Structure formats: structure tokens, C-alpha cells
Amino acid sequence: MSALLFALLVPEPAGIPGSARRDRLADAVAIGLAVGYGALMVPMGDATKPGAAIPWQLDVAVGVLCALALVARRRRPLGVALALLPFGAVSVMATGAITVALFTVAVRHRAPVVLWLGAANVATSAGYFLLQDDPPFPLWVDLLVRGFVTAAAIGWGLFVRAYRRLTQSLRDHAARLEAEQHLRVEQARLTERTRIAREMHDVLAHRLSLISLHAGALEVRTDARPEETALAAGAIRTGAHEALQELRTVFGVLREGAASRPEPPQPGLGDLPELVGTARASGMTVGYTCHVPADGPAVMLGRTVYRFVQEGLTNARKHAPSAAVQVLLDGVPGGELRVTITNPCAGTGHRPAIPGAGLGLIGLRERIALAGGRVEHGAEGGTFRLQAWLPWPA
């Protein structure tokens, strides 16, 4: 019951869907509690007997009006509480509305302000005692009851205030973490795009230098035989065609640092056996099956496959260091080149997993998407499977 009242009486922060409806419901509950508590206190305080401060009918009317005034407590909690406090000296029914008003002030304002209001509310019980002709209880009883109820309302309000500040700080912290995660993901994508662009820069520089070399030879060798001229022209045509393929593959990639130091020649499909051998030398158990000739796919496609297998082996080493890894490559020109890396799920090994940022798969997905392919990964039947499908032009 207390949890329900807590949820209803605590206003939702502005901007949350459904907060207006909750506010109306909270107002109705607050008024109901004020009227219910006041109606309970009227007979208990002997307000219906002769000699009361005011006739009980007037007492009830004042209390109901005070309860209705709680509708404005959300906009002006301190003003409503100050306006209702004097009625505690003449009306027992009004104590319910005053208690709810004090609770609202405790939620919205600092503790010193609330404590002063609480002390004033307890003091009004002495005024009510003096206005009675024949008080049914000693003054200390009135002070004790009013003080207990006031302390309970203020304490609950201060707790709600602390709870709201805590939940708001948790919301802010979660929002910051989400923003940082988005930033890391975008940085990983940008890093992968930059790496691809730099690889393209080096490969294109190599191809264009060969084109320039053959063209220079044709320019200098004016006495070359037709066979030699045809051979040089064919080399120029092939180099230009491959350079255009590289440009089409990486077109639109965001590139930073174009003027930076050229990187070493990038590995390709033919370097996969060496990569697998290095993984085996480090203690991994790797099975490698390749149904694709090393000189089959284009250079850019082979380089993408190499990076995919490299990241897959790194991922397996991190999360399942003692598990056996299987690498499979197959496909046909004019169709798709499929790369599959499988290993048992983590938990089967004896060595602790290597920590990582968890952004490697994001970079892989970005690289494969730029090549026109797709990536799937997930665990099934105790086996983790990482697969990529890449278009393989005929």
C-alpha cells in the first residue's frame, strides 16, 4: 500500500510520457488522503463535542476547502503550505491537508525550510488547545500527536527528495554511458574506414607507378618491336583496370591523414597460411581449409578476407583461448566468397579470457559492408560462428 501511495504522490519529471495523467491521479490521491485523515481525526480529537474551537460542521468545511487547495501544491508548494498552516489552530479536519502540503514541501525544498514549517505546524496545536473550552486531552498529547504526524510526513518527503535525486543521477549516468558507447562505435567505424583508405592509397600508388613506368618505357623506346609495345600497353591497360576497381570498391570511404607516412604493403589472400601459422605458433589450434586460389579474387577482396580472418582469430584468442578454431574459405567467381570461422563457446578453456573493447566486430562489419558483403555471428549449439559473404566478380 505504501509503495502504491509513493508512486502516486511523487510527480514524474516533466517531459515523460503520461506525466500529466499521473499528476491528475496524484492530485486526486492527495486530496483523498487529506480528507480521509482529517475525517478520522475529527471524532478522535473530540471536535464534535461542545466547547470545540469551532462547530464541527465548520471544521469539516474548512478541512475540505484546505484539501481542495492541494491542487495548487505542485506549482507553489511553499505558498500552499504557508497558507494552510494557520488553519491548523482552528480545524482538526485541516490537519490532513497540512500534512500532505508539508510532504510536498519536503520533496521540493531544502530541509531547513521544511523543519521550520514543521515546527510551526506543531505550534498550531497549542493554539487549538487554548481555543477549546474544556480540552479532552492534555497539551502534551496534542503536541506529541501533531509532532509525530509532522515528523512522519517530513521524513517521507525528504526520503522521496533523495530518491528522486538518486534516480536522476542514474538517468544522467546511463545517458552519458550510452553517448560514450555511440562515440566508441563511431570511432571504430571511422578507424576502419581510415585504414581501408590508407591501404587503397598504397595500392593505388603502386599500380600508378607501374603504369607510369610502362608509359615512360614506351615514350623512350621509340624503336621497340610491336610485340614489346603490345606487352607494355597490355600492362598499362591491366594496371589501369585494377586501379579503377580499387577506386570503385572504396568510393565514398571517409579518409583522414592522406598525407601521412605510407604504410607497408598490405597482406592479402596469399598471406593467410602465414597468418594461420603465426596463430598456431602462439599456441592456438587452428584448422585451415581453403577452396579458393590465392590469385583468384581481386587484391582488395583478398585483403578484406585477410583482415576478416585476422580479426576472427583475435576474437577467438580473446574469448576462447584454448578452443580449436576452424577457418573455411570457399566460393566461385561470379558468385560469393564465403568465409567461416567457428570455435567452441567461451568457458571450455582453462585460461582466462583476454579483455577487449568489443569493437572489433564493429570494424569488421564496416569493412565488409564497404566491400558490398554482409556479416553474421552468434552462438548455436555450443559453437560460436563468424561468417562473411563477399561478392566475387567474375
Solvent accessible surface area in square Angstrom, and as a share of the most:
residue,aa,sasa,rsa
1,M,167,0.74
2,S,82,0.53
3,A,75,0.58
4,L,100,0.50
5,L,30,0.15
6,F,38,0.16
7,A,43,0.34
8,L,26,0.13
9,L,7,0.03
10,V,18,0.10
11,P,16,0.10
12,E,48,0.22
13,P,45,0.29
14,A,105,0.81
15,G,77,0.74
16,I,60,0.30
17,P,126,0.79
18,G,37,0.35
19,S,19,0.12
20,A,62,0.48
21,R,154,0.56
22,R,73,0.26
23,D,30,0.16
24,R,153,0.56
25,L,84,0.42
26,A,1,0.01
27,D,23,0.12
28,A,62,0.48
29,V,28,0.16
30,A,0,0.00
31,I,34,0.17
32,G,44,0.42
33,L,63,0.32
34,A,1,0.01
35,V,49,0.28
36,G,41,0.40
37,Y,62,0.24
38,G,0,0.00
39,A,51,0.40
40,L,105,0.52
41,M,31,0.14
42,V,8,0.05
43,P,78,0.49
44,M,111,0.50
45,G,18,0.17
46,D,26,0.13
47,A,1,0.01
48,T,68,0.39
49,K,117,0.49
50,P,135,0.85
51,G,25,0.24
52,A,24,0.19
53,A,26,0.20
54,I,35,0.18
55,P,88,0.55
56,W,111,0.39
57,Q,105,0.47
58,L,90,0.45
59,D,1,0.01
60,V,45,0.26
61,A,47,0.37
62,V,24,0.14
63,G,2,0.02
64,V,54,0.31
65,L,118,0.59
66,C,5,0.03
67,A,1,0.00
68,L,96,0.48
69,A,41,0.32
70,L,0,0.00
71,V,71,0.41
72,A,36,0.28
73,R,6,0.02
74,R,44,0.16
75,R,180,0.66
76,R,180,0.66
77,P,12,0.07
78,L,57,0.28
79,G,39,0.37
80,V,15,0.09
81,A,1,0.01
82,L,97,0.48
83,A,60,0.47
84,L,7,0.03
85,L,13,0.06
86,P,86,0.54
87,F,81,0.34
88,G,0,0.00
89,A,23,0.18
90,V,46,0.26
91,S,0,0.00
92,V,11,0.07
93,M,8,0.03
94,A,0,0.00
95,T,12,0.07
96,G,1,0.01
97,A,1,0.00
98,I,2,0.01
99,T,27,0.16
100,V,15,0.09
101,A,0,0.00
102,L,1,0.00
103,F,10,0.04
104,T,9,0.05
105,V,0,0.00
106,A,0,0.00
107,V,9,0.05
108,R,77,0.28
109,H,55,0.24
110,R,166,0.61
111,A,39,0.30
112,P,79,0.50
113,V,48,0.28
114,V,0,0.00
115,L,106,0.53
116,W,193,0.68
117,L,12,0.06
118,G,4,0.04
119,A,57,0.44
120,A,42,0.33
121,N,4,0.02
122,V,38,0.22
123,A,61,0.47
124,T,23,0.13
125,S,2,0.02
126,A,29,0.23
127,G,24,0.23
128,Y,14,0.05
129,F,41,0.17
130,L,138,0.69
131,L,94,0.47
132,Q,19,0.08
133,D,125,0.65
134,D,115,0.60
135,P,40,0.25
136,P,59,0.37
137,F,86,0.36
138,P,70,0.44
139,L,64,0.32
140,W,159,0.56
141,V,33,0.19
142,D,31,0.16
143,L,61,0.31
144,L,112,0.56
145,V,66,0.38
146,R,30,0.11
147,G,22,0.21
148,F,147,0.61
149,V,31,0.18
150,T,6,0.04
151,A,64,0.49
152,A,56,0.43
153,A,7,0.06
154,I,11,0.06
155,G,37,0.36
156,W,81,0.28
157,G,0,0.00
158,L,54,0.27
159,F,119,0.49
160,V,0,0.00
161,R,60,0.22
162,A,60,0.47
163,Y,93,0.35
164,R,70,0.25
165,R,162,0.59
166,L,103,0.51
167,T,30,0.18
168,Q,79,0.35
169,S,55,0.36
170,L,105,0.52
171,R,116,0.42
172,D,60,0.31
173,H,84,0.38
174,A,57,0.44
175,A,61,0.47
176,R,133,0.49
177,L,88,0.44
178,E,105,0.47
179,A,60,0.47
180,E,80,0.36
181,Q,74,0.33
182,H,110,0.49
183,L,123,0.61
184,R,105,0.38
185,V,23,0.13
186,E,92,0.41
187,Q,100,0.44
188,A,16,0.12
189,R,96,0.35
190,L,43,0.22
191,T,64,0.37
192,E,14,0.06
193,R,65,0.24
194,T,17,0.10
195,R,96,0.35
196,I,3,0.01
197,A,1,0.01
198,R,76,0.28
199,E,0,0.00
200,M,24,0.11
201,H,64,0.29
202,D,23,0.12
203,V,20,0.11
204,L,20,0.10
205,A,54,0.42
206,H,107,0.48
207,R,27,0.10
208,L,98,0.49
209,S,61,0.39
210,L,73,0.36
211,I,31,0.16
212,S,72,0.47
213,L,119,0.59
214,H,57,0.26
215,A,46,0.36
216,G,27,0.26
217,A,48,0.37
218,L,55,0.27
219,E,139,0.62
220,V,117,0.67
221,R,114,0.42
222,T,124,0.72
223,D,114,0.59
224,A,23,0.18
225,R,144,0.53
226,P,107,0.67
227,E,115,0.51
228,E,55,0.25
229,T,57,0.33
230,A,66,0.51
231,L,139,0.69
232,A,13,0.10
233,A,48,0.37
234,G,27,0.26
235,A,36,0.28
236,I,39,0.20
237,R,167,0.61
238,T,59,0.35
239,G,12,0.12
240,A,38,0.29
241,H,93,0.42
242,E,55,0.25
243,A,7,0.05
244,L,87,0.43
245,Q,63,0.28
246,E,6,0.03
247,L,84,0.42
248,R,161,0.59
249,T,47,0.27
250,V,9,0.05
251,F,178,0.74
252,G,64,0.61
253,V,19,0.11
254,L,93,0.46
255,R,79,0.29
256,E,88,0.39
257,G,40,0.39
258,A,45,0.35
259,A,109,0.85
260,S,49,0.32
261,R,192,0.70
262,P,88,0.55
263,E,54,0.24
264,P,92,0.58
265,P,128,0.81
266,Q,37,0.16
267,P,32,0.20
268,G,17,0.16
269,L,10,0.05
270,G,50,0.48
271,D,54,0.28
272,L,0,0.00
273,P,78,0.49
274,E,125,0.56
275,L,25,0.12
276,V,3,0.01
277,G,32,0.31
278,T,86,0.50
279,A,3,0.02
280,R,120,0.44
281,A,93,0.72
282,S,69,0.44
283,G,55,0.53
284,M,12,0.06
285,T,86,0.50
286,V,8,0.05
287,G,19,0.19
288,Y,56,0.21
289,T,58,0.34
290,C,48,0.29
291,H,121,0.54
292,V,8,0.05
293,P,78,0.49
294,A,65,0.50
295,D,130,0.68
296,G,35,0.33
297,P,13,0.08
298,A,47,0.37
299,V,71,0.41
300,M,13,0.06
301,L,14,0.07
302,G,3,0.03
303,R,2,0.01
304,T,2,0.01
305,V,0,0.00
306,Y,21,0.08
307,R,36,0.13
308,F,0,0.00
309,V,0,0.00
310,Q,62,0.28
311,E,46,0.21
312,G,3,0.02
313,L,3,0.01
314,T,38,0.22
315,N,23,0.12
316,A,2,0.02
317,R,74,0.27
318,K,53,0.22
319,H,89,0.40
320,A,2,0.01
321,P,12,0.08
322,S,58,0.38
323,A,8,0.06
324,A,43,0.33
325,V,0,0.00
326,Q,98,0.44
327,V,2,0.01
328,L,54,0.27
329,L,0,0.00
330,D,32,0.16
331,G,26,0.25
332,V,99,0.57
333,P,80,0.51
334,G,56,0.54
335,G,31,0.30
336,E,78,0.35
337,L,0,0.00
338,R,73,0.26
339,V,0,0.00
340,T,7,0.04
341,I,3,0.02
342,T,21,0.12
343,N,11,0.06
344,P,51,0.32
345,C,37,0.22
346,A,67,0.52
347,G,77,0.74
348,T,89,0.52
349,G,24,0.23
350,H,180,0.80
351,R,128,0.47
352,P,117,0.74
353,A,57,0.45
354,I,81,0.41
355,P,122,0.76
356,G,48,0.46
357,A,82,0.64
358,G,65,0.63
359,L,35,0.18
360,G,31,0.29
361,L,39,0.19
362,I,26,0.13
363,G,7,0.06
364,L,6,0.03
365,R,100,0.37
366,E,22,0.10
367,R,3,0.01
368,I,0,0.00
369,A,61,0.47
370,L,44,0.22
371,A,23,0.18
372,G,58,0.55
373,G,20,0.19
374,R,119,0.43
375,V,24,0.14
376,E,98,0.44
377,H,81,0.36
378,G,32,0.31
379,A,69,0.54
380,E,144,0.65
381,G,85,0.81
382,G,49,0.47
383,T,46,0.26
384,F,43,0.18
385,R,106,0.39
386,L,3,0.02
387,Q,25,0.11
388,A,0,0.00
389,W,37,0.13
390,L,0,0.00
391,P,59,0.37
392,W,11,0.04
393,P,90,0.57
394,A,120,0.93
